Amino acid sequence: MPENVANRVIRIITKTQKFADGRVTESSTFKELGIDWVDGAFRGIGVPKATPPEARRRLSEMFAALNADPEMKELAAKSGFELINVGVDGMDAFMRTRTRVYTDVGKRMGLGTK
């Protein structure tokens, strides 16, 4: 069990990973349960709206370089993270897609009024 979960009262019911990674054996992936859903827990950095476009681009490039670093990839993988890079140019499309996916899942689960 992951170190950050080992001594807490947390029960992982299922995971949206492509495959079970062996660290949390008490739960299944949605795929293993017959549900075609693979997703992630996305993390990022935010800046104030007034941040100049060039500063946003520079931060985007810095994080892309960090995510491409082999040592960072290894550390992330050991902690159960799969790094993806959504740069400043792709963020609006990424967010539209995620919003559409989560809204659809919520509707299928009977959540919301839309």
Sequence and secondary structure as in RCSB ss.txt:
>XXXX:A:sequence
MPENVANRVIRIITKTQKFADGRVTESSTFKELGIDWVDGAFRGIGVPKATPPEARRRLSEMFAALNADPEMKEL
AAKSGFELINVGVDGMDAFMRTRTRVYTDVGKRMGLGTK
>XXXX:A:secstr
  HHHHTS     EE SSS  SS TTSEETGGGT              TTS HHHHHHHHHHHHHHHH HHHHHH
HHHTT       TTTHHHHHHHHHHHHHHHHHHTT S  
